[in-house]
C-alpha cells in the first residue's frame, strides 16, 4: 500500500512539472499561455480562391497537357 502511495505522489509531482513546462493542464485540455518569446507568430495565409474562369483555364490547360502526353504515348508527365 505504501508503494502505491509513493507512485501516486511521484505521478503528481511529474504532472505538476509537465504543467509548469508546457503551460497547460494535464491532458492538454487547459488553455495555453500566450506566446511570449521574442519572435512574432507567423500569420496564417489567406486561402486563395480561384474564379470559375480561372479554374476553367487551368482545367483546359491540364487536359491539353494530358492529350499531348497521351498522343506521345507517355503514361506520366514527369521528365524522368
DRENTOR-716623 format. One line per 4 residues: for each residue x, y, z of C-alpha. Coordinates in Angstrom, 3 decimals. Example, Ala and Ser with C-alpha at 12.3 -4.5 7.8 and 13.67 -1.06 7.14 Angstrom:
<sites>
12.300,-4.500,7.800  13.670,-1.060,7.140
</sites>
This chain:
<sites>
0.000,0.000,0.000  2.878,2.376,0.827  4.455,1.640,-2.560  1.248,2.603,-4.379
1.053,5.876,-2.425  4.650,6.711,-3.381  3.921,6.028,-7.060  0.878,8.323,-6.988
2.907,11.071,-5.315  5.609,10.688,-7.945  2.979,10.862,-10.703  1.505,14.054,-9.205
4.967,15.605,-8.996  5.711,14.747,-12.625  2.311,16.081,-13.752  2.999,19.354,-11.961
6.403,19.616,-13.652  4.838,18.967,-17.068  2.199,21.637,-16.434  4.874,24.119,-15.410
6.976,23.418,-18.506  4.199,23.311,-21.093  1.839,25.898,-19.649  -1.158,23.590,-19.868
-3.165,21.401,-17.557  -2.668,17.644,-17.571  -4.272,16.048,-20.586  -3.893,19.160,-22.718
-7.451,20.329,-22.079  -6.497,23.636,-20.491  -5.734,26.915,-22.185  -2.216,27.540,-23.388
-0.297,30.578,-22.301  0.194,33.287,-24.896  3.425,33.181,-26.854  5.882,35.448,-25.053
9.086,34.738,-26.919  10.783,37.450,-28.946  9.711,36.007,-32.296  6.299,37.042,-33.610
3.760,34.390,-34.511  3.607,33.523,-38.197  0.478,34.963,-39.797  -1.864,32.400,-41.295
-2.036,32.676,-45.086  -5.378,33.531,-46.611  -6.905,30.810,-48.741  -6.506,31.576,-52.425
-9.850,31.391,-54.148  -9.927,30.959,-57.884  -12.703,32.304,-60.012  -14.696,29.935,-62.159
-12.962,31.316,-65.249  -9.514,30.688,-63.761  -10.451,27.114,-62.788  -11.718,26.547,-66.321
-8.462,27.851,-67.858  -6.426,25.552,-65.609  -8.667,22.611,-66.487  -8.338,23.234,-70.211
-4.545,23.563,-69.926  -4.279,20.334,-67.909  -6.439,18.453,-70.411  -4.264,19.761,-73.250
-1.088,18.572,-71.460  -2.560,15.114,-70.915  -3.788,14.899,-74.512  -0.296,15.798,-75.756
1.269,13.190,-73.455  -1.257,10.555,-74.500  -0.573,11.285,-78.152  3.159,10.867,-77.483
2.489,7.537,-75.736  3.584,8.633,-72.265  1.835,7.356,-69.152  3.124,10.117,-66.883
4.102,13.744,-67.288  7.336,13.589,-65.292  10.642,14.339,-67.005  12.422,11.223,-65.751
</sites>
